[in-house]
Structures are given as C-alpha cells and as structure tokens.
Amino acid sequence: MCSKIYFERQVAISWFPIGPNIGKQLLIRMQNKTKKSASKNKIHNGERVRLKKLILRQAGELKIKNKQLKNGAKKQVKSEKQIQNGAILIHEKDLEIIKQREELLHVTRVGKLAEFVSSLAHEISQPLASILSYAQASQRMLADSKPEIRKILSYIIDDDHRATEVIQRLRSLLKKSVPEIKPLNINDLIDETVVLIATDAIARSSLIKTELDSDLPLVHGDWIQLQQVILNLISNSFDALENNLGSREIFIRTKRLDAGTIVVEVKDSGCGIPAQNMPKLFTHFFTSKPDGLGMGLSISRSIIESHGGRLDVRNNPKRGATFYFTLPIDKKDT
C-alpha cells in the first residue's frame, strides 16, 4: 500500500513538479500543446486546401470534357445536316439533269416538226397555185355569166391569195433567214395580222377589236418577226377564252408611251394567269396547256428584246390578262 502511494506521488511530481518555477513550466507545457494543436490544424488546413484544389481541378476537367462532348455532338449534328443537305442537292441536280434531257429531246422534236412543216408548206404551195390559175381562168370564161358566179370566183381567188401569203410567211418564219430590219407601220402590221387570223377567231367564236392610234410614228423592226409575236399573243388569248361562258373578246390597242416609245397591248377577258405561273411564264418549255410546246412566249420575248423593247404581262383588275410590249420609234421618223 505504501509502495502504491509512493508511485502515484512520483507520477504527480513528474507531471506537476513542485518547485519555484512551477508556473513557468506550466506555461511552457501549455504553449507546446498549443503549438502542437496549431501544427495539427495547419496540416489539416493544408490538406483541406489541397483537396479543394484537387476537386476544383477535377471539376474544371469535367467541365472541359463536357464542353468537348457538347461540341462533338454539335459537330455530329452539323455533319448529319451537311450530309442531308448534300443528298438533297444531289437529288435536285439529278432532277435538273432529267429535265434538261427532256428539254433537249423536246427541242429535237420541235426541230424535226419545223422541217416537216417547211416541207409541207412547199407541197401545199403548188396546189394553191393551180387553184388560183383555174379560178382566174374560170373568171375570164364566165365574164358574161351571172354576177353571183363571178363573185364566188373572186372569193376563191382572194382566199387563195391569203392562203399563199400565210404559207409564204410560215416558210419565212421557219427558215434561217437574216431579219429585214426596216421602218414599218405597226398599225398596218396589226390590221394584216387580224385579217390573217380572222378565220380562226370565227371558228373559236371570238371577236377581235382594235383601237389603234393613228398618229403613231414608224418603228424600226422586222415585219415577219413582229407579226409572229402578235399572232402568238392573240393565239394565247384564244386559249384563255376557251372555257369562257361570257363574251369572248380580244382587244388590241396601240398608243404612244413616251417621246421615243410606243406600246402594243393585247387584252382578253379570259381566266387570267395564276400568280405562281407569273415568274416562269416566259421561260423555255413552260406551258400550262396539255398540247403546248412552251416556246411561244419565250421566243416572243426574245424577238421584242432584240428590237430594243420589252414584253411583259399583267392580270386585269376584274378578269383576264393583258400582254403588252414596247418598241422604240424609228429615229428617222421622229
């Protein structure tokens, strides 16, 4: 028992030594303990900072990888869109090639048809000449007969002359000839054209009216080509009036547009032109008619432009459409 008390006393003395410097020793011990605690806290803080930096670095790397993944996904989507657009372009090119091939075949057929018509016109000219000779001979032989017979023969001769003129102009249109550009009266040209197409107008139950400015100066152009344009515009008006239940009238008017230009208008009261057809109306091979060639308006615009004018169209406020073209006045006539 005494030994145990002695041991405990020695331990107490080792921890709390009794002497004059006991306060100082206690202070040193407490300072050392504080330093150890601060050192441990510093180590813990350093570890915390290191872990925080590591977490931030890893978060940054994850953010970069996430951004890369997003960019990769965007590039993949863009690539897929490019592939899709490329496929669409290839398809459109294929359709364009097919369309051009069809147009080429169409041009070939039209060329063959022109050769056939030219040959046919030559063949028709001969019997027309014979009919004219027989009619004129009959007219001389029956000079003293009834006036009715002479009148009928004069009709035959006039119609023969008219048919011959049509054939000659048709051959002129089809053959490759140099245009004869010279001063001409546009009103006279229109009057002659109306006479040429009068039979067709009667057959289609249509009426052609004209309002021609008598004070117009001469224009400079080719008679055959300009007549072809007017014939084509009147023919288009006939087609537009085909299903018209009301009046079937075509109105042709000439007037002076300004000091150096005249304008010719061909107006109908037909079905008009759909808005979607307006931009492509004058392009090659475009037609809204089942049996159309799609060449008339394109050729007509080329002819007018070669004469220094402009061919265009507008829908009328109420019904139908108006084709109109301008021509420069012959400078010698101003």
C-alpha positions as CSV (number, residue, x, y, z in Angstrom):
1,M,0.0,0.0,0.0
2,C,2.9,2.3,0.8
3,S,4.6,1.5,-2.4
4,K,1.5,2.4,-4.4
5,I,1.2,5.7,-2.8
6,Y,4.8,6.4,-3.5
7,F,4.4,5.6,-7.2
8,E,1.4,7.8,-7.6
9,R,3.3,10.6,-5.9
10,Q,6.2,10.3,-8.2
11,V,3.9,10.4,-11.3
12,A,2.2,13.5,-9.9
13,I,5.6,15.1,-9.3
14,S,6.6,14.2,-12.9
15,W,3.6,16.0,-14.3
16,F,3.3,18.7,-11.8
17,P,6.7,19.2,-10.3
18,I,6.7,21.1,-7.1
19,G,9.2,24.0,-7.1
20,P,9.7,27.7,-7.5
21,N,9.3,27.6,-11.4
22,I,6.1,25.6,-11.5
23,G,4.1,28.4,-13.2
24,K,6.7,28.9,-15.9
25,Q,6.8,25.2,-16.5
26,L,3.1,25.0,-16.8
27,L,3.1,27.9,-19.3
28,I,5.7,26.2,-21.4
29,R,3.8,23.0,-21.4
30,M,0.6,24.8,-22.4
31,Q,2.5,26.7,-25.2
32,N,3.9,23.5,-26.5
33,K,0.5,21.9,-26.5
34,T,-0.9,24.9,-28.4
35,K,1.9,24.7,-30.9
36,K,1.2,21.0,-31.5
37,S,-2.5,21.8,-31.9
38,A,-1.8,24.6,-34.3
39,S,0.6,22.4,-36.3
40,K,-2.1,19.8,-36.5
41,N,-4.7,22.4,-37.6
42,K,-2.2,23.7,-40.2
43,I,-1.7,20.2,-41.5
44,H,-5.5,19.7,-41.6
45,N,-6.0,23.2,-43.4
46,G,-3.3,22.4,-45.9
47,E,-4.9,19.0,-46.6
48,R,-8.3,20.8,-47.0
49,V,-6.8,23.3,-49.4
50,R,-5.1,20.6,-51.4
51,L,-8.3,18.6,-51.6
52,K,-10.2,21.7,-52.6
53,K,-7.7,22.4,-55.4
54,L,-7.9,18.8,-56.5
55,I,-11.7,19.0,-56.6
56,L,-11.7,22.3,-58.5
57,R,-9.2,20.9,-61.0
58,Q,-11.2,17.8,-61.5
59,A,-14.4,19.9,-61.8
60,G,-12.6,22.0,-64.4
61,E,-11.5,18.9,-66.3
62,L,-15.1,17.6,-66.2
63,K,-16.4,20.9,-67.5
64,I,-13.9,20.9,-70.4
65,K,-14.8,17.3,-71.2
66,N,-18.5,18.1,-71.0
67,K,-17.9,21.1,-73.4
68,Q,-15.9,18.8,-75.7
69,L,-18.7,16.3,-75.7
70,K,-21.3,19.0,-76.5
71,N,-19.1,20.4,-79.3
72,G,-18.7,16.9,-80.6
73,A,-22.4,16.3,-80.6
74,K,-22.9,19.7,-82.3
75,K,-20.4,18.7,-85.0
76,Q,-22.0,15.4,-85.4
77,V,-25.4,17.1,-85.9
78,K,-23.9,19.6,-88.3
79,S,-22.2,16.8,-90.2
80,E,-25.5,14.9,-90.4
81,K,-27.2,18.1,-91.7
82,Q,-24.4,18.6,-94.2
83,I,-24.9,15.0,-95.4
84,Q,-28.7,15.6,-95.6
85,N,-28.2,18.8,-97.5
86,G,-25.7,17.2,-99.8
87,A,-28.2,14.4,-100.5
88,I,-30.9,17.0,-101.3
89,L,-28.6,18.9,-103.6
90,I,-27.7,15.6,-105.4
91,H,-31.4,14.8,-105.8
92,E,-32.1,18.3,-107.2
93,K,-29.1,18.0,-109.6
94,D,-30.5,14.7,-110.8
95,L,-33.9,16.2,-111.4
96,E,-32.3,19.1,-113.2
97,I,-30.3,16.7,-115.5
98,I,-33.5,14.8,-116.2
99,K,-35.3,18.0,-117.0
100,Q,-32.5,19.2,-119.3
101,R,-32.5,15.8,-121.1
102,E,-36.3,16.1,-121.6
103,E,-35.9,19.7,-122.9
104,L,-33.2,18.5,-125.3
105,L,-35.4,15.8,-126.6
106,H,-38.3,18.3,-126.9
107,V,-36.0,20.7,-128.9
108,T,-35.1,17.8,-131.2
109,R,-38.8,17.0,-131.8
110,V,-39.6,20.7,-132.4
111,G,-36.7,20.9,-134.9
112,K,-38.0,17.8,-136.8
113,L,-41.5,19.3,-136.7
114,A,-40.2,22.6,-138.2
115,E,-38.5,20.7,-141.0
116,F,-41.8,18.8,-141.7
117,V,-43.9,21.9,-141.7
118,S,-41.5,23.7,-144.0
119,S,-41.7,20.7,-146.4
120,L,-45.5,20.6,-146.1
121,A,-45.7,24.3,-146.8
122,H,-43.7,23.8,-150.0
123,E,-46.0,21.0,-151.1
124,I,-49.2,23.0,-150.3
125,S,-48.0,26.0,-152.4
126,Q,-48.2,24.0,-155.6
127,P,-51.9,23.1,-155.4
128,L,-52.7,26.6,-154.3
129,A,-51.1,28.0,-157.4
130,S,-53.1,25.5,-159.5
131,I,-56.4,26.5,-157.8
132,L,-55.6,30.2,-158.4
133,S,-54.9,29.5,-162.1
134,Y,-58.2,27.6,-162.5
135,A,-60.2,30.2,-160.7
136,Q,-58.8,33.0,-162.8
137,A,-59.4,31.1,-166.0
138,S,-63.0,30.4,-164.9
139,Q,-63.5,34.1,-164.1
140,R,-62.4,35.0,-167.6
141,M,-64.5,32.3,-169.3
142,L,-67.6,33.3,-167.2
143,A,-67.2,37.0,-167.6
144,D,-70.6,37.3,-169.2
145,S,-72.4,35.0,-166.7
146,K,-74.3,35.8,-163.6
147,P,-72.7,38.2,-161.1
148,E,-73.1,35.7,-158.3
149,I,-70.8,33.2,-160.0
150,R,-68.2,35.9,-160.7
151,K,-68.4,36.9,-157.0
152,I,-67.9,33.4,-155.8
153,L,-64.9,33.1,-158.1
154,S,-63.5,36.3,-156.7
155,Y,-63.8,34.9,-153.2
156,I,-61.9,31.8,-154.2
157,I,-59.1,33.9,-155.7
158,D,-58.9,36.2,-152.6
159,D,-58.8,33.2,-150.3
160,D,-56.2,31.6,-152.4
161,H,-54.0,34.7,-152.2
162,R,-54.5,34.8,-148.5
163,A,-53.6,31.1,-148.1
164,T,-50.5,31.6,-150.3
165,E,-49.4,34.6,-148.1
166,V,-49.8,32.5,-145.0
167,I,-47.7,29.7,-146.4
168,Q,-45.0,32.1,-147.5
169,R,-44.9,33.8,-144.1
170,L,-44.8,30.4,-142.4
171,R,-41.9,29.4,-144.5
172,S,-40.2,32.7,-143.7
173,L,-40.7,32.1,-140.0
174,L,-39.2,28.6,-140.2
175,K,-36.3,29.1,-142.5
176,K,-33.0,30.5,-141.2
177,S,-33.0,33.9,-142.8
178,V,-31.5,37.2,-141.7
179,P,-34.2,39.6,-140.3
180,E,-35.1,42.5,-142.5
181,I,-35.0,45.4,-140.1
182,K,-36.6,48.5,-141.7
183,P,-39.2,51.2,-140.8
184,L,-42.7,49.9,-140.6
185,N,-46.2,51.0,-139.5
186,I,-47.2,48.9,-136.5
187,N,-50.9,49.6,-137.1
188,D,-50.7,48.2,-140.7
189,L,-49.0,45.1,-139.3
190,I,-51.7,44.6,-136.7
191,D,-54.5,45.1,-139.3
192,E,-52.9,42.5,-141.6
193,T,-52.4,40.1,-138.7
194,V,-56.1,40.4,-137.7
195,V,-57.1,39.6,-141.2
196,L,-54.9,36.5,-141.3
197,I,-56.3,35.1,-138.0
198,A,-60.0,36.2,-138.6
199,T,-61.0,32.7,-139.7
200,D,-59.6,31.2,-136.6
201,A,-61.4,33.8,-134.5
202,I,-64.7,32.9,-136.1
203,A,-64.1,29.2,-135.5
204,R,-63.4,29.9,-131.9
205,S,-66.5,32.1,-131.5
206,S,-64.2,35.0,-130.6
207,L,-64.3,38.7,-131.6
208,I,-61.2,40.8,-132.1
209,K,-61.5,44.6,-131.6
210,T,-58.8,47.2,-132.2
211,E,-58.1,50.7,-131.0
212,L,-55.1,51.9,-133.0
213,D,-53.6,55.3,-132.5
214,S,-53.5,56.9,-136.0
215,D,-50.8,59.4,-135.1
216,L,-48.1,56.8,-134.2
217,P,-44.7,57.2,-135.9
218,L,-43.0,54.3,-137.6
219,V,-41.0,51.8,-135.7
220,H,-37.8,50.0,-136.7
221,G,-38.1,46.2,-137.0
222,D,-38.7,43.0,-138.9
223,W,-42.2,42.6,-140.2
224,I,-42.3,38.8,-140.0
225,Q,-40.9,38.6,-136.5
226,L,-43.2,41.2,-135.1
227,Q,-46.2,39.6,-136.8
228,Q,-45.2,36.3,-135.2
229,V,-45.3,38.0,-131.8
230,I,-48.8,39.4,-132.3
231,L,-50.1,36.1,-133.7
232,N,-48.7,34.3,-130.7
233,L,-50.3,36.7,-128.2
234,I,-53.7,36.5,-130.0
235,S,-53.5,32.7,-130.0
236,N,-52.8,32.7,-126.3
237,S,-55.9,34.9,-125.8
238,F,-57.9,32.4,-127.8
239,D,-56.8,29.6,-125.5
240,A,-57.6,31.8,-122.4
241,L,-61.2,32.4,-123.7
242,E,-61.8,28.7,-124.5
243,N,-63.9,28.0,-121.4
244,N,-65.3,31.4,-121.1
245,L,-69.1,31.4,-120.8
246,G,-69.5,35.1,-121.3
247,S,-68.3,37.3,-124.2
248,R,-65.1,36.2,-125.9
249,E,-63.5,39.5,-126.9
250,I,-59.8,40.3,-127.6
251,F,-58.9,43.9,-127.5
252,I,-55.8,45.2,-129.3
253,R,-54.6,48.7,-128.7
254,T,-51.6,50.8,-129.7
255,K,-50.6,54.1,-128.1
256,R,-47.5,56.2,-127.6
257,L,-45.8,55.6,-124.2
258,D,-43.4,58.5,-124.3
259,A,-41.4,60.5,-126.8
260,G,-39.3,57.6,-128.0
261,T,-41.5,54.5,-127.4
262,I,-44.8,53.0,-128.4
263,V,-46.7,50.2,-126.7
264,V,-48.9,47.5,-128.1
265,E,-51.5,45.8,-125.8
266,V,-53.4,42.5,-126.3
267,K,-56.1,42.2,-123.7
268,D,-58.6,39.4,-123.1
269,S,-61.4,38.6,-120.7
270,G,-60.3,35.0,-120.1
271,C,-59.2,33.1,-117.0
272,G,-56.1,35.2,-116.2
273,I,-52.7,33.9,-115.1
274,P,-52.2,32.2,-111.7
275,A,-49.7,34.0,-109.5
276,Q,-47.4,31.0,-109.2
277,N,-47.0,30.9,-113.0
278,M,-46.0,34.6,-113.4
279,P,-42.3,34.2,-112.7
280,K,-41.8,31.3,-115.2
281,L,-44.2,32.4,-117.9
282,F,-41.5,33.4,-120.3
283,T,-39.1,30.6,-119.6
284,H,-38.3,27.9,-122.2
285,F,-40.7,25.0,-122.4
286,F,-43.0,26.2,-119.7
287,T,-46.7,25.7,-120.6
288,S,-49.9,25.3,-118.8
289,K,-51.6,23.7,-121.9
290,P,-51.7,20.0,-122.3
291,D,-50.7,20.2,-126.0
292,G,-48.5,23.3,-125.7
293,L,-44.8,23.4,-126.7
294,G,-43.8,26.1,-124.2
295,M,-41.9,28.0,-126.8
296,G,-44.2,30.8,-128.0
297,L,-43.8,33.4,-125.2
298,S,-40.1,32.7,-124.8
299,I,-39.5,33.3,-128.5
300,S,-41.7,36.3,-128.5
301,R,-39.8,38.0,-125.6
302,S,-36.5,37.3,-127.4
303,I,-37.8,38.9,-130.6
304,I,-39.1,42.0,-128.7
305,E,-35.8,42.3,-126.8
306,S,-33.8,42.0,-130.0
307,H,-35.8,45.0,-131.3
308,G,-34.9,47.0,-128.2
309,G,-38.3,46.6,-126.5
310,R,-39.8,44.7,-123.6
311,L,-42.6,42.1,-123.4
312,D,-44.5,41.6,-120.2
313,V,-47.9,40.7,-118.8
314,R,-50.3,41.7,-116.1
315,N,-53.7,40.4,-114.8
316,N,-56.6,42.7,-115.3
317,P,-58.4,44.1,-112.3
318,K,-61.6,42.1,-112.9
319,R,-60.9,39.3,-115.4
320,G,-58.4,38.1,-117.9
321,A,-54.8,39.3,-118.7
322,T,-53.1,41.9,-120.8
323,F,-49.9,41.1,-122.7
324,Y,-48.0,44.3,-123.7
325,F,-44.8,45.1,-125.4
326,T,-42.8,48.3,-126.2
327,L,-40.9,49.2,-129.3
328,P,-38.6,52.2,-129.9
329,I,-39.6,54.7,-132.5
330,D,-37.6,54.9,-135.7
331,K,-35.3,57.8,-135.3
332,K,-35.6,58.9,-138.9
333,D,-39.4,59.3,-138.3
334,T,-39.1,61.5,-135.2
